[in-house]
Amino acid sequence: GTYREEEITQHVRGVTNILEDIGTLEGEPESVHEQPARVFEENFTVATTRGGTMHPRVFPSEAITKGQVLAEIKNIEGDVVEELVAPADGVVRVLFPRRVVGTGSIVYRGWVTGAS
């Protein structure tokens, strides 16, 4: 798979915060958010209807709007054969790091934040 450096840093900070909170590590958990945590009650998935190479435009933790293009699927010649769009206003939770996708591959999971 693939990864982004800022995602690794975020996960390491989260684990460290938990260990500090339960007393396994010395110190106080680091707060990086000034606003209270949001609670999401609905989620969504986005799957391909065509196979090809996936070219994401949106990544985890990014806010999205209904109808926004999340990624393009291209054929071997580089032509766009499908645009994957957001089904609702929300936040991208997971981008499955696949460069080549088949028909029916789930490539995004997210949380709904607005009316769909």
Secondary structure, DSSP 8 states (H G I E B T S, - for coil): ----HHHHHHHHHHHHHHHHHTTSSSS------SS-------EEEEE-SS-EEEEES--TT-EE-TT-EEEEEE-TTS-EEEEEE-SSSEEEEEE---SEE-TT-EEEEEEE-S--
